[in-house]
Amino acid sequence: MEVKTDTKIPPGAVEVHLYNSKNVLMPRGSRQKESIHNYLLEKLQDGYESWTDPKYGDNPDRKKLLQTLYNNLINEAMNAWEDFLKGAKI
C-alpha cells in the first residue's frame, strides 16, 4: 500500500480512531493487538495448568478450580477498575 506524502490535510480536520469506541479493549481484525483477550486467556490457561498439574498433591477439584479462576478474574478486574478510576483524569 503506497502512502501519498503530497496529500494535504484540510484545515480543521481532526484525527479519528480506527475502530468504534464500543470495542475499546476488545478490537478484532487488524487491531486485535489492542485487545486484552490474549493476555487474559494466557493468564487463565497458566493458572489452570499450574493447578491441574498432576505432580502436585494439593490440586483442587477441577470444578472448584474453574469457579475460583472465574471469581479471581472478576475480582482482579474490579480492583484494576477501581485503581483506574482513582488515577483517571475524569
DRENROLO-146990 format. One record per residue: residue number from 1; x, y, z of N, C-alpha, C, O in turn. Coordinates in Angstrom, 2 decimals, decimal comma. Layout:
N
NUM / X / Y / Z / X / Y / Z / X / Y / Z / X / Y / Z;
...
***
This chain:
90
1 / 0,85 / -1,17 / 0,00 / 0,00 / 0,00 / 0,00 / 0,89 / 1,23 / 0,00 / 1,73 / 1,41 / 0,89;
2 / 0,71 / 2,06 / -0,97 / 1,51 / 3,26 / -1,10 / 0,83 / 4,42 / -0,38 / -0,37 / 4,65 / -0,53;
3 / 1,60 / 5,15 / 0,41 / 1,09 / 6,30 / 1,13 / 1,52 / 7,56 / 0,39 / 2,71 / 7,77 / 0,15;
4 / 0,56 / 8,38 / 0,05 / 0,87 / 9,63 / -0,63 / 1,31 / 10,66 / 0,40 / 0,60 / 10,93 / 1,36;
5 / 2,49 / 11,21 / 0,18 / 3,01 / 12,21 / 1,11 / 2,66 / 13,62 / 0,68 / 2,82 / 14,56 / 1,46;
6 / 2,20 / 13,79 / -0,55 / 1,88 / 15,13 / -1,03 / 0,44 / 15,52 / -0,74 / 0,02 / 16,63 / -1,08;
7 / -0,34 / 14,63 / -0,13 / -1,73 / 14,93 / 0,19 / -1,78 / 15,89 / 1,38 / -1,18 / 15,64 / 2,42;
8 / -2,50 / 16,95 / 1,20 / -2,63 / 17,96 / 2,27 / -3,82 / 17,61 / 3,14 / -4,88 / 17,22 / 2,65;
9 / -3,64 / 17,76 / 4,44 / -4,74 / 17,59 / 5,37 / -5,51 / 18,90 / 5,40 / -4,93 / 19,96 / 5,62;
10 / -6,81 / 18,83 / 5,17 / -7,60 / 20,07 / 5,13 / -7,58 / 20,80 / 6,46 / -7,53 / 20,17 / 7,52;
11 / -7,61 / 22,12 / 6,43 / -7,67 / 22,89 / 7,67 / -8,91 / 22,48 / 8,47 / -9,99 / 22,29 / 7,90;
12 / -8,76 / 22,35 / 9,76 / -9,88 / 21,99 / 10,63 / -10,13 / 20,50 / 10,73 / -11,00 / 20,06 / 11,48;
13 / -9,36 / 19,71 / 9,97 / -9,54 / 18,26 / 10,03 / -9,06 / 17,74 / 11,38 / -8,13 / 18,29 / 11,97;
14 / -9,67 / 16,69 / 11,86 / -9,27 / 16,07 / 13,12 / -9,05 / 14,58 / 12,89 / -9,65 / 13,98 / 11,99;
15 / -8,20 / 14,00 / 13,70 / -7,97 / 12,57 / 13,63 / -9,16 / 11,83 / 14,24 / -9,83 / 12,35 / 15,12;
16 / -9,40 / 10,63 / 13,76 / -10,43 / 9,78 / 14,34 / -9,81 / 8,42 / 14,66 / -8,82 / 8,03 / 14,05;
17 / -10,39 / 7,73 / 15,60 / -9,91 / 6,40 / 15,97 / -10,18 / 5,41 / 14,85 / -11,06 / 5,62 / 14,01;
18 / -9,42 / 4,33 / 14,85 / -9,53 / 3,35 / 13,79 / -10,67 / 2,36 / 13,98 / -10,99 / 1,60 / 13,07;
19 / -11,30 / 2,37 / 15,16 / -12,44 / 1,50 / 15,40 / -13,40 / 2,19 / 16,38 / -13,02 / 3,15 / 17,04;
20 / -14,61 / 1,70 / 16,45 / -15,65 / 2,28 / 17,28 / -15,31 / 2,14 / 18,76 / -14,74 / 1,13 / 19,17;
21 / -15,65 / 3,15 / 19,55 / -15,33 / 3,13 / 20,98 / -16,01 / 1,99 / 21,72 / -15,55 / 1,62 / 22,80;
22 / -17,09 / 1,43 / 21,18 / -17,73 / 0,30 / 21,86 / -16,82 / -0,93 / 21,89 / -17,08 / -1,87 / 22,63;
23 / -15,75 / -0,93 / 21,09 / -14,83 / -2,05 / 21,04 / -13,51 / -1,79 / 21,78 / -12,56 / -2,56 / 21,62;
24 / -13,44 / -0,74 / 22,57 / -12,20 / -0,45 / 23,29 / -11,87 / -1,64 / 24,19 / -12,75 / -2,18 / 24,86;
25 / -10,63 / -2,05 / 24,23 / -10,07 / -3,20 / 24,92 / -10,38 / -4,53 / 24,25 / -9,86 / -5,56 / 24,68;
26 / -11,22 / -4,54 / 23,21 / -11,55 / -5,81 / 22,57 / -11,68 / -5,72 / 21,06 / -12,53 / -6,41 / 20,48;
27 / -10,88 / -4,89 / 20,40 / -10,98 / -4,85 / 18,93 / -10,52 / -6,16 / 18,31 / -9,71 / -6,88 / 18,89;
28 / -11,02 / -6,44 / 17,15 / -10,66 / -7,65 / 16,43 / -10,04 / -7,27 / 15,08 / -9,87 / -6,09 / 14,78;
29 / -9,71 / -8,26 / 14,30 / -9,14 / -7,98 / 12,99 / -7,73 / -7,44 / 13,12 / -6,94 / -7,89 / 13,95;
30 / -7,41 / -6,46 / 12,30 / -6,05 / -5,92 / 12,26 / -5,68 / -5,18 / 13,53 / -4,49 / -4,95 / 13,78;
31 / -6,65 / -4,80 / 14,34 / -6,37 / -4,08 / 15,59 / -6,38 / -5,01 / 16,80 / -6,38 / -4,53 / 17,93;
32 / -6,38 / -6,32 / 16,58 / -6,50 / -7,28 / 17,67 / -5,39 / -7,12 / 18,71 / -5,58 / -7,47 / 19,87;
33 / -4,24 / -6,60 / 18,30 / -3,15 / -6,44 / 19,25 / -3,52 / -5,51 / 20,40 / -2,86 / -5,53 / 21,44;
34 / -4,56 / -4,71 / 20,24 / -5,01 / -3,82 / 21,30 / -6,01 / -4,48 / 22,23 / -6,44 / -3,88 / 23,22;
35 / -6,39 / -5,71 / 21,94 / -7,34 / -6,46 / 22,75 / -6,66 / -7,03 / 23,99 / -5,49 / -7,41 / 23,93;
36 / -7,38 / -7,10 / 25,10 / -6,84 / -7,73 / 26,30 / -7,15 / -9,23 / 26,33 / -6,75 / -9,92 / 27,27;
37 / -7,85 / -9,73 / 25,33 / -8,25 / -11,14 / 25,27 / -7,06 / -12,09 / 25,41 / -7,09 / -12,98 / 26,26;
38 / -6,04 / -11,91 / 24,60 / -4,92 / -12,83 / 24,61 / -4,17 / -12,82 / 25,94 / -3,73 / -13,86 / 26,41;
39 / -4,04 / -11,65 / 26,54 / -3,38 / -11,54 / 27,84 / -4,18 / -12,30 / 28,90 / -3,62 / -13,08 / 29,68;
40 / -5,50 / -12,07 / 28,92 / -6,35 / -12,76 / 29,90 / -6,36 / -14,26 / 29,66 / -6,26 / -15,04 / 30,61;
41 / -6,48 / -14,66 / 28,41 / -6,51 / -16,08 / 28,09 / -5,23 / -16,77 / 28,55 / -5,27 / -17,86 / 29,12;
42 / -4,10 / -16,14 / 28,30 / -2,81 / -16,72 / 28,71 / -2,75 / -16,88 / 30,22 / -2,31 / -17,92 / 30,71;
43 / -3,17 / -15,87 / 30,96 / -3,14 / -15,94 / 32,42 / -4,08 / -17,02 / 32,94 / -3,72 / -17,75 / 33,86;
44 / -5,27 / -17,13 / 32,34 / -6,21 / -18,17 / 32,76 / -5,65 / -19,57 / 32,47 / -5,73 / -20,46 / 33,31;
45 / -5,09 / -19,75 / 31,29 / -4,51 / -21,05 / 30,92 / -3,35 / -21,41 / 31,84 / -3,25 / -22,55 / 32,30;
46 / -2,47 / -20,44 / 32,12 / -1,33 / -20,70 / 33,00 / -1,80 / -21,11 / 34,40 / -1,28 / -22,06 / 34,98;
47 / -2,77 / -20,38 / 34,92 / -3,29 / -20,71 / 36,25 / -3,93 / -22,08 / 36,29 / -3,71 / -22,85 / 37,22;
48 / -4,71 / -22,38 / 35,28 / -5,39 / -23,67 / 35,22 / -4,37 / -24,81 / 35,11 / -4,46 / -25,80 / 35,84;
49 / -3,41 / -24,66 / 34,21 / -2,42 / -25,71 / 34,02 / -1,56 / -25,92 / 35,27 / -1,21 / -27,05 / 35,60;
50 / -1,23 / -24,83 / 35,95 / -0,43 / -24,93 / 37,16 / -1,18 / -25,69 / 38,25 / -0,60 / -26,51 / 38,96;
51 / -2,47 / -25,41 / 38,37 / -3,26 / -26,01 / 39,44 / -3,94 / -27,32 / 39,05 / -4,75 / -27,85 / 39,81;
52 / -3,63 / -27,84 / 37,87 / -4,10 / -29,17 / 37,48 / -2,91 / -30,08 / 37,16 / -3,11 / -31,21 / 36,72;
53 / -1,71 / -29,61 / 37,38 / -0,51 / -30,39 / 37,12 / -0,48 / -31,59 / 38,09 / -0,48 / -31,40 / 39,31;
54 / -0,44 / -32,81 / 37,55 / -0,51 / -33,99 / 38,41 / 0,69 / -34,18 / 39,34 / 0,63 / -35,00 / 40,26;
55 / 1,77 / -33,45 / 39,13 / 2,93 / -33,62 / 40,02 / 2,68 / -33,00 / 41,40 / 3,42 / -33,27 / 42,35;
56 / 1,62 / -32,16 / 41,52 / 1,28 / -31,56 / 42,81 / 0,17 / -32,35 / 43,49 / -0,78 / -32,80 / 42,84;
57 / 0,30 / -32,52 / 44,77 / -0,68 / -33,30 / 45,51 / -1,80 / -32,47 / 46,12 / -2,72 / -33,03 / 46,72;
58 / -1,72 / -31,15 / 45,98 / -2,74 / -30,30 / 46,61 / -3,66 / -29,61 / 45,60 / -4,23 / -28,56 / 45,89;
59 / -3,79 / -30,20 / 44,42 / -4,66 / -29,61 / 43,40 / -6,12 / -29,67 / 43,84 / -6,57 / -30,68 / 44,36;
60 / -6,84 / -28,58 / 43,63 / -8,26 / -28,60 / 43,95 / -9,06 / -29,37 / 42,90 / -8,56 / -29,67 / 41,82;
61 / -10,28 / -29,69 / 43,24 / -11,21 / -30,28 / 42,29 / -11,32 / -29,32 / 41,10 / -11,36 / -28,11 / 41,29;
62 / -11,37 / -29,86 / 39,88 / -11,37 / -29,01 / 38,68 / -12,56 / -28,06 / 38,64 / -12,41 / -26,90 / 38,24;
63 / -13,73 / -28,53 / 39,04 / -14,91 / -27,65 / 39,05 / -14,69 / -26,49 / 40,02 / -15,02 / -25,35 / 39,70;
64 / -14,15 / -26,79 / 41,20 / -13,86 / -25,73 / 42,18 / -12,78 / -24,78 / 41,64 / -12,86 / -23,57 / 41,85;
65 / -11,78 / -25,33 / 40,96 / -10,72 / -24,50 / 40,38 / -11,29 / -23,54 / 39,35 / -10,94 / -22,36 / 39,34;
66 / -12,16 / -24,04 / 38,48 / -12,78 / -23,17 / 37,47 / -13,56 / -22,04 / 38,13 / -13,50 / -20,90 / 37,66;
67 / -14,29 / -22,34 / 39,19 / -15,05 / -21,30 / 39,90 / -14,10 / -20,30 / 40,55 / -14,36 / -19,10 / 40,53;
68 / -13,01 / -20,79 / 41,13 / -12,02 / -19,90 / 41,74 / -11,37 / -19,01 / 40,70 / -11,21 / -17,81 / 40,92;
69 / -10,99 / -19,58 / 39,55 / -10,41 / -18,77 / 38,48 / -11,36 / -17,67 / 38,05 / -10,96 / -16,52 / 37,87;
70 / -12,63 / -18,03 / 37,88 / -13,64 / -17,04 / 37,47 / -13,77 / -15,94 / 38,53 / -13,73 / -14,76 / 38,20;
71 / -13,94 / -16,34 / 39,79 / -14,11 / -15,36 / 40,86 / -12,90 / -14,44 / 40,97 / -13,04 / -13,23 / 41,14;
72 / -11,71 / -15,02 / 40,87 / -10,49 / -14,22 / 40,99 / -10,31 / -13,30 / 39,78 / -9,81 / -12,18 / 39,92;
73 / -10,70 / -13,77 / 38,60 / -10,64 / -12,92 / 37,40 / -11,53 / -11,69 / 37,58 / -11,10 / -10,57 / 37,32;
74 / -12,75 / -11,91 / 38,01 / -13,69 / -10,80 / 38,23 / -13,17 / -9,87 / 39,31 / -13,23 / -8,65 / 39,17;
75 / -12,65 / -10,44 / 40,39 / -12,11 / -9,63 / 41,49 / -10,93 / -8,77 / 41,03 / -10,86 / -7,58 / 41,35;
76 / -10,02 / -9,37 / 40,28 / -8,86 / -8,61 / 39,78 / -9,29 / -7,53 / 38,80 / -8,73 / -6,44 / 38,80;
77 / -10,27 / -7,84 / 37,96 / -10,77 / -6,83 / 37,02 / -11,39 / -5,66 / 37,78 / -11,18 / -4,50 / 37,42;
78 / -12,15 / -5,95 / 38,81 / -12,77 / -4,88 / 39,60 / -11,71 / -4,05 / 40,35 / -11,82 / -2,83 / 40,43;
79 / -10,69 / -4,72 / 40,88 / -9,61 / -3,99 / 41,54 / -8,87 / -3,08 / 40,56 / -8,55 / -1,94 / 40,88;
80 / -8,62 / -3,59 / 39,37 / -7,96 / -2,77 / 38,35 / -8,85 / -1,60 / 37,97 / -8,36 / -0,49 / 37,78;
81 / -10,15 / -1,84 / 37,85 / -11,10 / -0,78 / 37,50 / -11,10 / 0,31 / 38,57 / -11,05 / 1,49 / 38,25;
82 / -11,14 / -0,09 / 39,83 / -11,13 / 0,88 / 40,92 / -9,84 / 1,69 / 40,94 / -9,87 / 2,90 / 41,15;
83 / -8,71 / 1,02 / 40,73 / -7,43 / 1,74 / 40,68 / -7,38 / 2,68 / 39,47 / -6,84 / 3,78 / 39,57;
84 / -7,93 / 2,25 / 38,36 / -8,02 / 3,10 / 37,18 / -8,82 / 4,36 / 37,48 / -8,39 / 5,47 / 37,16;
85 / -9,97 / 4,20 / 38,10 / -10,82 / 5,36 / 38,41 / -10,13 / 6,32 / 39,38 / -10,30 / 7,53 / 39,26;
86 / -9,37 / 5,79 / 40,31 / -8,64 / 6,64 / 41,25 / -7,60 / 7,50 / 40,54 / -7,36 / 8,65 / 40,93;
87 / -6,99 / 6,95 / 39,50 / -5,92 / 7,65 / 38,82 / -6,35 / 8,32 / 37,51 / -5,58 / 9,05 / 36,90;
88 / -7,58 / 8,05 / 37,09 / -8,04 / 8,57 / 35,81 / -8,32 / 10,07 / 35,89 / -8,71 / 10,59 / 36,94;
89 / -8,11 / 10,73 / 34,80 / -8,39 / 12,18 / 34,71 / -9,82 / 12,34 / 34,21 / -10,04 / 12,66 / 33,04;
90 / -10,77 / 12,10 / 35,09 / -12,19 / 12,15 / 34,72 / -12,78 / 13,48 / 35,13 / -13,97 / 13,73 / 34,91;
***
